[in-house]
Amino acid sequence: MPPFSEPGKPDLALVTTDLTTPAAAVLERYASRWAIEVAFHDAKNTTGVGEARNRTREAVERTVPFGLYTQSLVIIWYHLAGHHAHLVRDRRDRAPWYTTKKYPSYLDMIVKLRRVLIAAQYDES
């Protein structure tokens, strides 16, 4: 059994050109980048960063940073105003795959923001 294998979990294969770093350090680097890679994935697939069809150099240089800035605003808004413990409980009751989930995903955050914005359009007060 490889030294980093866990029973019931698939093996992980990492490739590196750094032959002097111990395997444990390579794994630590990989693990430390995971949150960054998830943020980039969410930016591309949920926020749409990189999908703009720009023609000028200035627009190209501004589009991705603006998308990442927008993503940051959604996360900050959710932390300050959008997250409520009862919403997590309700979501877990409606979605059995949510029972072990500890943290909301970026998609959860943006869905909540969209619902709040839509509700504000129809608020009669």
N, C-alpha and C positions, 0 to 999 in steps of 0.2 A: 504494500500500500504506500503511495507517495506521502511525504511528510505533511502535506497541507490538505489531505483528503479528509472529508467528514462523511460518516455513514449516512446514507440517505440523500446526500447532496451530490450533484454532478461535479466531476473534476474540472478544474480551471486550468487552462493552458495559456500562459503569457509568453510572448516572444520579445526579447530585448537584444540590442546590440551591445549592451554594457555587460561585458563578461567578467568584470572585476567586482561588481556589487553582489553581495550575498542574496540568495533567493528571498529571504525574509524581508530585506530592504526593498526589493523590487515589488513585493506584494504590498508593503506599506505605501509605497508611492502610488501604486494602482488604487488602493483603497482611499487614499487622501484625495485623489482626483475624481472619485465617483460622484460626489455632489455637484462638481463643476460640469461633468459630462451630462448628468441628468438635467441641469439647468439649460445647457446648450440644446439638448434634445427637446425639452419643453419649449424653448424659444423657437426652434425651427418648426416643430409639429403642432403646437397649440397656438402660439402667438403669431406665427407666420413669418418670422424673421428670415430673410433671405429669399422670399418669394416676390418681392417688389421688382418691377421691371423698370429700372431707371436708365436714363440715357446720359445724364450729365455726371461728371466726375464728383461734384459736390453732393449730389443726391445719393450716389452710390456710397460715398464715405459717411453719410449721415444716417442712412436707413437702418443698418444693423445696430449701431449704438442706440438709436431711438427705440428700436424694438426691445432691446435689452433693458433700457431705462423704463419703458412701459411695463415690462414684466416685473421689474423691481417695485414699481408703484403698486401693482396688483398684490404682490406679496406683502408689502408694508400695510396697505389698506386692510387686507384680510387679517393681519396680526392685530391691528389697532381697532377695527370695527366689525369685521365680517365673521370672525370665529366665535361661536357660542357652543358650549359643551353639549347642550341639548340637541343641536343640529347633528353632531357626530353620532350621538345615540340613535337619533331618528334614521340617519343614513345606514347605520349598522343593522337596524331592524328591517329595513327594506332591501338590504343587499347582503346576503349571507357571506360573500367573499370579503366583506369589510370587517368581519368580527375580530380579526387579529391585526388589522391595520392600526398603527399607532399615530401616524401623522397624516395630515391632509396632503394630497398631491397638488401640484400647480393647477391641474385641471379642475379639481374640487374648488380651488380658490376662484378661478375665473368664472366657473359656472355660478357660484354664489354672487359674484359681482354683477354678472349679467342679469340674474334674477332681481337683484336689488335695483338696478337701473331700469329694468322693465316695470317693476312695481312702482317706482317713483313716477313714471310717465302716466300711470293710471291712478295715482293717489288723488283723492278728491278733497283733501284738506287744504 
